[in-house]
């Protein structure tokens, strides 16, 4: 029978300690050419307000597709800006296995990928974390990153001061302005809906690592050119050159895909100042959905 899992069903069985290494393996397979996956198709319903994305991928044992809606117009309401459904199939026979809610999967796999690359690229002894943004991804990144490092100084900034203050009330974090948050930080996360840069390269200390997960549109930016011209790693070269304004507009050179780091075909020193630009790709959703299906099948 085809399983159906709603968001709570996904939440019960999806755990960081399994998800982070599963995504490392999936992204290594992607960069080694063992995954069939096009860049997502995005239908613009209303510019800057409503988008529909289609994200298929085929791996050796499973295949699937995520349908994702991105509605910036929902910001500030009770309805999330990102919602999704994932359909999972057997790759050998084409049989459907499961249909599951994809909102939480999208949230967790995005932060888990950042945690996996941060584990490899953050400076030794990292203890200071700066979060630019105080929404869903800031929460998820704080949780995921706590599984790979002990941050005893967490700083948060938001364009809405009250949001940063509320985040700090819910977490061990200190609200402050963006520059103060970034200066001296070992690891920085930019998880915003910004159209213009919110992080400036001159703020970064040598050896810092940045995870940039917002601004996934060819004309939007989270980071300025000075930040982008540090050592740049991406989830997919093809995807960022079509979807990421940070990469396209800065003309920054891409040092590696993170899957190449995980597969051992590329290496970057943790002493370098590094930027990870994430647009989110279908193989990440596929790997997470497979974990959910297998865990739910055992329970």
C-alpha positions as a Markdown table, in Angstrom:
| # | Residue | x | y | z |
|---|---|---|---|---|
| 1 | Unk | 0.0 | 0.0 | 0.0 |
| 2 | Unk | 1.1 | 3.5 | -0.7 |
| 3 | Unk | 1.9 | 5.3 | 2.6 |
| 4 | Unk | 0.7 | 8.8 | 3.4 |
| 5 | Unk | 2.6 | 10.8 | 5.9 |
| 6 | Unk | 1.4 | 14.2 | 7.1 |
| 7 | Unk | 3.8 | 16.7 | 8.7 |
| 8 | Unk | 3.5 | 15.2 | 12.1 |
| 9 | Unk | 4.1 | 11.7 | 10.7 |
| 10 | Unk | 7.3 | 13.1 | 9.1 |
| 11 | Unk | 8.4 | 14.8 | 12.3 |
| 12 | Unk | 8.1 | 11.6 | 14.3 |
| 13 | Unk | 10.6 | 9.7 | 12.1 |
| 14 | Unk | 13.0 | 12.2 | 10.7 |
| 15 | Unk | 16.1 | 12.9 | 12.9 |
| 16 | Unk | 19.1 | 15.0 | 12.5 |
| 17 | Unk | 21.7 | 12.3 | 13.3 |
| 18 | Unk | 20.4 | 10.2 | 10.4 |
| 19 | Unk | 19.6 | 13.0 | 8.0 |
| 20 | Unk | 22.9 | 14.8 | 8.0 |
| 21 | Unk | 25.0 | 11.8 | 6.9 |
| 22 | Unk | 22.3 | 10.6 | 4.5 |
| 23 | Unk | 22.5 | 14.0 | 2.7 |
| 24 | Unk | 26.3 | 13.8 | 2.6 |
| 25 | Unk | 26.0 | 10.4 | 0.7 |
| 26 | Unk | 23.2 | 11.7 | -1.6 |
| 27 | Unk | 25.2 | 14.8 | -2.5 |
| 28 | Unk | 28.3 | 12.8 | -3.2 |
| 29 | Unk | 26.3 | 10.6 | -5.5 |
| 30 | Unk | 24.9 | 13.7 | -7.2 |
| 31 | Unk | 28.3 | 15.2 | -7.9 |
| 32 | Unk | 29.7 | 11.8 | -9.0 |
| 33 | Unk | 27.0 | 11.6 | -11.7 |
| 34 | Unk | 25.0 | 8.8 | -10.1 |
| 35 | Unk | 21.7 | 10.9 | -9.8 |
| 36 | Unk | 19.5 | 12.0 | -12.7 |
| 37 | Unk | 18.2 | 15.4 | -11.9 |
| 38 | Unk | 17.3 | 18.5 | -13.9 |
| 39 | Unk | 17.3 | 22.0 | -12.4 |
| 40 | Unk | 13.9 | 22.7 | -10.9 |
| 41 | Unk | 11.2 | 24.2 | -13.1 |
| 42 | Unk | 9.7 | 27.3 | -11.5 |
| 43 | Unk | 6.4 | 28.7 | -12.7 |
| 44 | Unk | 6.0 | 32.4 | -11.8 |
| 45 | Unk | 2.3 | 32.9 | -11.0 |
| 46 | Unk | 2.8 | 36.5 | -9.7 |
| 47 | Unk | 6.3 | 38.0 | -9.6 |
| 48 | Unk | 7.6 | 38.4 | -6.0 |
| 49 | Unk | 4.4 | 36.9 | -4.6 |
| 50 | Unk | 3.5 | 33.4 | -5.9 |
| 51 | Unk | 5.7 | 30.6 | -7.4 |
| 52 | Unk | 5.2 | 26.9 | -8.1 |
| 53 | Unk | 8.3 | 24.6 | -8.4 |
| 54 | Unk | 8.6 | 21.1 | -9.8 |
| 55 | Unk | 11.7 | 19.1 | -8.6 |
| 56 | Unk | 12.2 | 15.5 | -9.9 |
| 57 | Unk | 15.2 | 13.3 | -9.2 |
| 58 | Unk | 16.1 | 9.6 | -9.9 |
| 59 | Unk | 18.7 | 7.7 | -7.7 |
| 60 | Unk | 19.7 | 4.1 | -7.9 |
| 61 | Unk | 16.9 | 2.7 | -5.7 |
| 62 | Unk | 14.3 | 5.4 | -5.5 |
| 63 | Unk | 12.9 | 8.3 | -7.5 |
| 64 | Unk | 10.5 | 11.0 | -6.8 |
| 65 | Unk | 9.2 | 14.5 | -7.3 |
| 66 | Unk | 8.6 | 17.4 | -5.0 |
| 67 | Unk | 6.0 | 20.0 | -5.8 |
| 68 | Unk | 6.8 | 23.1 | -3.8 |
| 69 | Unk | 5.0 | 26.5 | -3.5 |
| 70 | Unk | 6.9 | 29.6 | -2.6 |
| 71 | Unk | 4.5 | 32.4 | -1.6 |
| 72 | Unk | 6.4 | 35.5 | -0.2 |
| 73 | Unk | 2.9 | 37.0 | 0.1 |
| 74 | Unk | 2.3 | 34.7 | 3.1 |
| 75 | Unk | 5.0 | 36.3 | 5.2 |
| 76 | Unk | 3.6 | 37.6 | 8.4 |
| 77 | Unk | 0.5 | 35.3 | 8.2 |
| 78 | Unk | -0.1 | 31.9 | 9.8 |
| 79 | Unk | 0.5 | 30.3 | 6.4 |
| 80 | Unk | 4.2 | 29.3 | 5.7 |
| 81 | Unk | 5.9 | 30.9 | 2.7 |
| 82 | Unk | 7.1 | 27.4 | 1.7 |
| 83 | Unk | 4.8 | 24.4 | 1.4 |
| 84 | Unk | 5.4 | 21.1 | -0.5 |
| 85 | Unk | 4.4 | 17.6 | -1.2 |
| 86 | Unk | 6.7 | 14.7 | -2.2 |
| 87 | Unk | 5.8 | 11.6 | -4.1 |
| 88 | Unk | 8.3 | 8.7 | -3.8 |
| 89 | Unk | 8.6 | 5.7 | -6.2 |
| 90 | Unk | 10.7 | 2.6 | -6.6 |
| 91 | Unk | 13.3 | 3.2 | -9.3 |
| 92 | Unk | 13.4 | -0.3 | -10.6 |
| 93 | Unk | 9.7 | -0.9 | -11.1 |
| 94 | Unk | 8.2 | 2.5 | -10.9 |
| 95 | Unk | 5.8 | 1.5 | -8.2 |
| 96 | Unk | 4.6 | 4.3 | -5.9 |
| 97 | Unk | 5.8 | 4.0 | -2.3 |
| 98 | Unk | 4.6 | 7.1 | -0.4 |
| 99 | Unk | 3.1 | 10.5 | -0.5 |
| 100 | Unk | 4.3 | 12.8 | 2.2 |
| 101 | Unk | 4.2 | 16.4 | 3.3 |
| 102 | Unk | 7.3 | 18.2 | 2.2 |
| 103 | Unk | 7.3 | 21.4 | 4.2 |
| 104 | Unk | 9.2 | 20.0 | 7.2 |
| 105 | Unk | 11.5 | 17.9 | 4.9 |
| 106 | Unk | 12.4 | 21.1 | 3.1 |
| 107 | Unk | 13.1 | 22.9 | 6.3 |
| 108 | Unk | 15.2 | 20.1 | 7.8 |
| 109 | Unk | 17.1 | 19.1 | 4.7 |
| 110 | Unk | 18.2 | 22.7 | 4.0 |
| 111 | Unk | 19.6 | 23.1 | 7.5 |
| 112 | Unk | 21.1 | 19.5 | 7.5 |
| 113 | Unk | 23.0 | 20.2 | 4.3 |
| 114 | Unk | 24.4 | 23.4 | 5.9 |
| 115 | Unk | 25.4 | 21.4 | 9.0 |
| 116 | Unk | 27.2 | 18.8 | 6.8 |
| 117 | Unk | 29.3 | 21.4 | 4.9 |
| 118 | Unk | 29.9 | 23.5 | 8.1 |
| 119 | Unk | 31.4 | 20.4 | 9.8 |
| 120 | Unk | 34.0 | 20.3 | 7.1 |
| 121 | Unk | 34.7 | 24.0 | 6.5 |
| 122 | Unk | 34.2 | 25.8 | 9.8 |
| 123 | Unk | 37.4 | 27.0 | 11.6 |
| 124 | Unk | 38.7 | 24.7 | 14.3 |
| 125 | Unk | 37.3 | 25.4 | 17.8 |
| 126 | Unk | 34.3 | 27.3 | 16.4 |
| 127 | Unk | 32.1 | 28.7 | 19.2 |
| 128 | Unk | 30.5 | 31.9 | 17.8 |
| 129 | Unk | 27.4 | 31.6 | 15.5 |
| 130 | Unk | 25.7 | 34.5 | 13.8 |
| 131 | Unk | 22.2 | 34.1 | 12.4 |
| 132 | Unk | 21.0 | 36.8 | 10.0 |
| 133 | Unk | 17.3 | 36.1 | 9.9 |
| 134 | Unk | 15.0 | 34.9 | 12.6 |
| 135 | Unk | 12.4 | 32.7 | 10.9 |
| 136 | Unk | 11.9 | 29.0 | 10.1 |
| 137 | Unk | 15.4 | 28.5 | 8.7 |
| 138 | Unk | 17.2 | 30.3 | 11.5 |
| 139 | Unk | 15.4 | 28.0 | 14.0 |
| 140 | Unk | 16.3 | 24.9 | 11.9 |
| 141 | Unk | 19.9 | 25.9 | 11.4 |
| 142 | Unk | 20.5 | 26.5 | 15.1 |
| 143 | Unk | 19.1 | 23.1 | 15.8 |
| 144 | Unk | 21.0 | 21.3 | 13.0 |
| 145 | Unk | 24.3 | 23.1 | 13.7 |
| 146 | Unk | 24.1 | 22.1 | 17.4 |
| 147 | Unk | 24.6 | 18.5 | 16.3 |
| 148 | Unk | 28.1 | 19.3 | 14.8 |
| 149 | Unk | 29.5 | 21.9 | 17.1 |
| 150 | Unk | 29.1 | 23.6 | 20.5 |
| 151 | Unk | 28.3 | 27.2 | 20.0 |
| 152 | Unk | 28.3 | 29.1 | 23.3 |
| 153 | Unk | 27.8 | 32.5 | 21.7 |
| 154 | Unk | 24.8 | 32.7 | 19.4 |
| 155 | Unk | 23.9 | 36.1 | 17.8 |
| 156 | Unk | 20.8 | 36.9 | 15.9 |
| 157 | Unk | 19.7 | 39.8 | 13.6 |
| 158 | Unk | 16.4 | 40.4 | 11.8 |
| 159 | Unk | 15.2 | 43.3 | 9.8 |
| 160 | Unk | 12.3 | 43.4 | 12.2 |
| 161 | Unk | 13.9 | 44.1 | 15.6 |
| 162 | Unk | 10.9 | 42.5 | 17.5 |
| 163 | Unk | 11.4 | 39.2 | 15.6 |
| 164 | Unk | 15.1 | 39.0 | 16.7 |
| 165 | Unk | 14.1 | 39.8 | 20.3 |
| 166 | Unk | 11.4 | 37.1 | 20.2 |
| 167 | Unk | 13.9 | 34.6 | 18.8 |
| 168 | Unk | 16.4 | 35.4 | 21.6 |
| 169 | Unk | 13.6 | 34.8 | 24.1 |
| 170 | Unk | 13.0 | 31.3 | 22.7 |
| 171 | Unk | 16.7 | 30.4 | 22.3 |
| 172 | Unk | 20.1 | 31.1 | 24.0 |
| 173 | Unk | 20.8 | 34.0 | 21.6 |
| 174 | Unk | 21.7 | 37.7 | 21.8 |
| 175 | Unk | 19.9 | 40.1 | 19.4 |
| 176 | Unk | 22.1 | 42.7 | 17.8 |
| 177 | Unk | 22.7 | 44.6 | 14.5 |
| 178 | Unk | 23.9 | 42.7 | 11.5 |
| 179 | Unk | 27.5 | 44.0 | 11.5 |
| 180 | Unk | 28.0 | 43.4 | 15.2 |
| 181 | Unk | 26.6 | 39.9 | 14.8 |
| 182 | Unk | 28.9 | 38.9 | 12.0 |
| 183 | Unk | 32.2 | 40.5 | 13.2 |
| 184 | Unk | 34.2 | 37.9 | 15.0 |
| 185 | Unk | 31.7 | 35.1 | 14.2 |
| 186 | Unk | 33.1 | 31.7 | 13.2 |
| 187 | Unk | 30.0 | 30.5 | 11.4 |
| 188 | Unk | 27.4 | 32.7 | 9.8 |
| 189 | Unk | 24.0 | 31.8 | 8.4 |
| 190 | Unk | 22.0 | 34.1 | 6.1 |
| 191 | Unk | 18.4 | 32.9 | 6.0 |
| 192 | Unk | 16.5 | 35.9 | 4.8 |
| 193 | Unk | 14.0 | 37.0 | 2.2 |
| 194 | Unk | 16.3 | 39.8 | 1.2 |
| 195 | Unk | 16.5 | 41.2 | -2.3 |
| 196 | Unk | 19.7 | 43.2 | -1.5 |
| 197 | Unk | 22.8 | 42.2 | 0.4 |
| 198 | Unk | 22.5 | 41.9 | 4.2 |
| 199 | Unk | 26.0 | 40.6 | 4.7 |
| 200 | Unk | 29.1 | 42.5 | 3.7 |
| 201 | Unk | 32.4 | 40.7 | 3.1 |
| 202 | Unk | 34.4 | 43.3 | 5.1 |
| 203 | Unk | 32.7 | 42.1 | 8.2 |
| 204 | Unk | 34.0 | 38.5 | 7.9 |
| 205 | Unk | 37.0 | 37.4 | 9.9 |
| 206 | Unk | 39.6 | 35.4 | 8.1 |
| 207 | Unk | 38.6 | 31.7 | 8.1 |
| 208 | Unk | 34.9 | 32.3 | 8.8 |
| 209 | Unk | 32.3 | 30.1 | 7.1 |
| 210 | Unk | 29.0 | 31.4 | 5.7 |
| 211 | Unk | 25.9 | 29.3 | 4.9 |
| 212 | Unk | 23.7 | 31.4 | 2.6 |
| 213 | Unk | 20.3 | 29.8 | 2.0 |
| 214 | Unk | 18.0 | 32.7 | 1.0 |
| 215 | Unk | 17.7 | 34.8 | -2.1 |
| 216 | Unk | 17.1 | 31.9 | -4.5 |
| 217 | Unk | 16.2 | 34.0 | -7.4 |
| 218 | Unk | 18.4 | 35.3 | -10.3 |
| 219 | Unk | 18.0 | 38.9 | -9.3 |
| 220 | Unk | 18.1 | 38.6 | -5.5 |
| 221 | Unk | 21.1 | 39.0 | -3.2 |
| 222 | Unk | 22.0 | 38.2 | 0.4 |
| 223 | Unk | 25.8 | 38.7 | 0.2 |
| 224 | Unk | 27.7 | 41.5 | -1.5 |
| 225 | Unk | 30.5 | 41.0 | -4.0 |
| 226 | Unk | 33.3 | 41.1 | -1.4 |
| 227 | Unk | 31.7 | 38.2 | 0.5 |
| 228 | Unk | 31.0 | 36.2 | -2.7 |
| 229 | Unk | 34.7 | 36.5 | -3.8 |
| 230 | Unk | 35.9 | 34.3 | -1.0 |
| 231 | Unk | 36.2 | 30.5 | -1.5 |
| 232 | Unk | 32.7 | 29.5 | -2.9 |
| 233 | Unk | 31.1 | 26.1 | -2.7 |
| 234 | Unk | 27.6 | 25.3 | -4.0 |
| 235 | Unk | 25.2 | 22.4 | -3.9 |
| 236 | Unk | 24.9 | 22.4 | -7.8 |
| 237 | Unk | 26.9 | 24.4 | -10.3 |
| 238 | Unk | 24.1 | 24.2 | -12.8 |
| 239 | Unk | 21.4 | 25.2 | -10.4 |
| 240 | Unk | 23.2 | 28.2 | -8.9 |
| 241 | Unk | 24.1 | 29.6 | -12.3 |
| 242 | Unk | 20.4 | 29.7 | -13.1 |
| 243 | Unk | 18.8 | 30.5 | -9.8 |
| 244 | Unk | 21.2 | 32.3 | -7.5 |
| 245 | Unk | 21.5 | 36.1 | -7.8 |
| 246 | Unk | 24.4 | 36.0 | -5.4 |
| 247 | Unk | 26.4 | 33.8 | -7.8 |
| 248 | Unk | 25.1 | 35.2 | -11.1 |
| 249 | Unk | 25.5 | 38.9 | -10.3 |
| 250 | Unk | 28.8 | 38.7 | -8.5 |
| 251 | Unk | 30.3 | 36.5 | -11.2 |
| 252 | Unk | 32.1 | 34.6 | -8.4 |
| 253 | Unk | 34.2 | 31.6 | -9.3 |
| 254 | Unk | 32.9 | 28.3 | -7.9 |
| 255 | Unk | 35.6 | 26.3 | -6.2 |
| 256 | Unk | 33.6 | 23.1 | -5.8 |
| 257 | Unk | 30.3 | 21.4 | -5.3 |
| 258 | Unk | 29.8 | 20.2 | -1.7 |
| 259 | Unk | 29.2 | 16.7 | -3.1 |
| 260 | Unk | 32.8 | 16.8 | -4.4 |
| 261 | Unk | 34.0 | 17.5 | -0.9 |
| 262 | Unk | 31.9 | 14.6 | 0.5 |
| 263 | Unk | 33.1 | 12.3 | -2.3 |
| 264 | Unk | 36.7 | 13.2 | -1.7 |
| 265 | Unk | 37.3 | 14.5 | -5.3 |
| 266 | Unk | 37.9 | 18.1 | -4.0 |
| 267 | Unk | 39.3 | 19.5 | -0.8 |
| 268 | Unk | 39.2 | 23.0 | 0.8 |
| 269 | Unk | 41.2 | 24.0 | 3.9 |
| 270 | Unk | 39.2 | 25.0 | 6.9 |
| 271 | Unk | 41.7 | 28.0 | 7.1 |
| 272 | Unk | 40.1 | 29.6 | 4.1 |
| 273 | Unk | 37.1 | 32.0 | 4.4 |
| 274 | Unk | 34.3 | 30.0 | 2.8 |
| 275 | Unk | 30.9 | 30.7 | 1.4 |
| 276 | Unk | 28.3 | 27.9 | 0.9 |
| 277 | Unk | 25.6 | 29.1 | -1.5 |
| 278 | Unk | 22.6 | 26.7 | -1.2 |
| 279 | Unk | 19.6 | 26.8 | -3.5 |
| 280 | Unk | 18.3 | 23.4 | -2.5 |
| 281 | Unk | 18.1 | 20.5 | -5.0 |
| 282 | Unk | 15.8 | 17.6 | -5.5 |
| 283 | Unk | 18.2 | 14.9 | -4.5 |
| 284 | Unk | 18.2 | 16.3 | -1.0 |
| 285 | Unk | 14.4 | 15.9 | -0.8 |
| 286 | Unk | 14.7 | 12.4 | -2.3 |
| 287 | Unk | 17.2 | 11.3 | 0.3 |
| 288 | Unk | 15.2 | 12.7 | 3.2 |
| 289 | Unk | 11.9 | 11.2 | 1.8 |
| 290 | Unk | 13.6 | 7.8 | 1.6 |
| 291 | Unk | 14.7 | 8.1 | 5.2 |
| 292 | Unk | 11.2 | 9.0 | 6.2 |
| 293 | Unk | 9.7 | 6.1 | 4.2 |
| 294 | Unk | 12.1 | 3.5 | 5.6 |
| 295 | Unk | 11.7 | 4.7 | 9.2 |
| 296 | Unk | 7.9 | 4.8 | 8.9 |
| 297 | Unk | 7.9 | 1.3 | 7.4 |
| 298 | Unk | 9.9 | 0.0 | 10.5 |
| 299 | Unk | 7.6 | 1.6 | 13.0 |
